[in-house]
Amino acid sequence: MAEKIRRYDLDWLRVLVFGLLIFYHVGMFFVPWDYHLKNNVIYEWVRWPMLFVNQWRLSLLFVISGMGTCYALALRNGKHFAWERLIKLGIPLIAGMILIVPPQVFYERLANAQFTGTYLQFLKGPAFIGIYPEGNISWHHLWFLPYLLIYSLLLIPLFIYLRNNPTARFILWVKNWISRPFGIYLFVIPLYFTEAFLEPFFPVTHALTDDWFTFINFFILFFYGFVLISMGNFYWKIIDQVKKKALAIGIFSFSILCTIWLGFEDSTFVHFTEAFFKVINFWSWILVIFGYGAKYLNKPSKLLSYCNQAVYPFYILHQTVTIVVAYYLMNLDWGFTPKFLIISAATFLFSWIIYEFLIRRIYFVRPLFGLKRIK
């Protein structure tokens, strides 16, 4: 199973992907896609770099989470791990829904003329009435936490079995397949079926109960992360061998996707073709990122140690800061670049100030943001 060592490249990738999430959510302010607030000018071109990132960013994050689960379970029993997940994911989710998300809903209601009054009046009135979007109770960007919590709890029995049986037939079968040329692309087959047959009928909602495409797709990727990292050095050798080929495949497949998006109207044939290239594309970029991450990022540093603790609170805080700042800029005629830079810088700065001088230093606040309580 997984070696009892720390993979600094996985830590770096986790930090970088969550950092990228901040820029992505700032970008959502400017593109024609649905978001909580919109700039007074929409920029069509911004969606293209965001489409590229959107293909793999969340998939990568769930694979990394599955890998982290493998390392965590290597040193814990099932009950200990389940309790730890409940504390680390459940408490920040509840705290976030009470403390962090309501300002986002408040500013959205103000912008859409659905509420007038102060934030205190909002809290005393409709803040905790009804489920969003009709009502105001929501987990917004924190949807990642309940999904990850459910995946972790559901898969504990299977993960413990695989941990205790490293030569199980399934593990040996996977090793045999991925040792073949392009064998690691076998993993796209279940993902293709979810993309082709579930995605058209279950639009992404992040609401858990009606979000079957998203739930199953990321469930598979979370499981993949555990299985792959459990193979230890064998997996990293395969990744090193395939990274250059995966880069070429990723560039080619994304080019095909852009051609489809620009030049073809939707049809059954186009949908199944697009689904094929989507899964090939995001799986290729995941392999590329792991491959080059292992080559260049697997080294400790004081900066990584700091960021590794800060990343979870930053994730919880960032979208609220983004939306508050964006609200006061949305109707100004400043253009894309100044607004993007100001919102991005303010999001990082204020998230850091709150983390550094409040969350990190006050022991009873730390668990609300997923950190261990220290005195």
C-alpha positions, 0 to 999 in steps of 0.5 A: 500500500501507500508508503508512509512518506509525505508526497510534497508534490501532492501538497503543492498540487493541492495548494496550487489547485485551490489557489487557481480556484480563487482566480477561477471564481473571480473569472466567473464574475466576467463570463456569461455563465451563471454566477451569484454576481455579474459584472456590468460588462461580460467578456466572451473571451474570458470563458476560453481559458476558463473552459480549459481549466474547468475541464480538469481542476475539480477532477484533479482535486477529487483524485488528490483527495482520494490519494490523501485518504489512502495515506490517512487510512494507512495509519488509522482504523475505520472508526478513527478515520470516520470520526476524523472526517466528520470533524474535519469536514462536517464542522467547517461545513456547518460553520461555513453555512452559518458564518461564511455563506450568508454574506454571499447570499445577502449581496446577491439578493441586494444586486438582484433587488430581492432584498433591501436593508442591512446585513444585520436585518438580513440575518434577523430576517430571511437569511436562514429561511428556505433552501437556495435558490428560492430560499437563502440557506445554502452551502454555495462553494462549500459543496465540495465538503459534503460530497467528500465526506459522503465518499469517504464514509461510503468507501471505508469498508472497501478502502480498508479491504484494499489496504489490508490486501495489497495483492487482491485480484483487483489491484493486480489486475489494475497493475497489469493493465496500467503497465501496458502502453496507454493502459492507464487510459483504461480508467476513462471508460467508466468516466465516459459512460457517466459523461455520455449517459448521465450528464444530459439528464442531470445538470450540475447543481451541487445540491447533492440530492439531484446531482447524480452526474456530478456525484457519480463522476467525482465518486469514481475519481475519488476512488481512482485516487485511492487505488492509484496511490496505493500502488506506491512507486509502481504508479509513479513510474507509470506516470513518469513514463506517460507524462509526455504522451499525455501532454500531446494527447491533452493538447490534441483532445482540447483542440478537438473540443474547441473545434466541436464547441465552435463549429458544430450544433448539438446532436446525438453524434456530437454529444457522444463524440464530445463526451469521448474527447472530454474524458480523454482530455481531462484525464490526460491533463491529470496525468500531465500535472501529476507527472510533472508535479512529481518531477519538479514539486516533490520537495519540502519548503517553509512556504509549502508548510505554511500554505498547506495549513492555510489552504483549507481556511482560504478555500472556506473564506475566499468566495465570500471575500470575492463576492463582497469586493465584486459587489462594490466594483460591478457597476464601475466602468473600469474594464476587465484588467483593473477589476480582475486584478483588484478582486483577485488581490483583495481576495488573497489579501483579506483571506490571508489577514483573516487566516493569519490574525484570527483563524490561525491564532485563536485555538477555538476558531481553528476547528471551524476552519478544519484546523487542529485545535492547539493551545 
